[in-house]
């Protein structure tokens, strides 16, 4: 399987997550994973702000990509295993490596209301 093609598909998967287009992200999953879609989506910190390919390793029959996904409330490291399915790279396995919760960014109107008011 061509590593460049897998990197392109992984980037498209990440771009779809950042765009909030879960349907487009699902297109990169194997049929087996699509049958367990709820479990897969539960792994993803949605909405995602950024997705980066952290590493690529060639396994015996697949490419394993570690993805760093930055969400609004958590940073997640995912391990994805990619295989050729009918000439197209597909994610056949996905699992959590780590999850770090973080404070959500305050909304613009919340930061204004927290600003000190001048003394009269």
C-alpha angles and dihedrals in degrees: 000000000000113000092206091056091050091050090052091050091046090051090050090049090052093045090052091052092050091047089052090241099139091168091060090047091051090057088071092060125094119247089254092058092044088061089060096040097144092059092049096048090048088063093059122087098227129223091041121204099187138003122196132181101236098181144351124210128178113228128190095274105001146036116249116209124187111211125198108210119191113202132179092260105019145029111222133191111208129188112213125188114206127199135172112263113183092333095313128100110244134179106248098173133023128180142165118256096174143344126200116190117218137185114267115244111259117252117252094250091051093055091051093051091051094055113110115255119228115258114251 
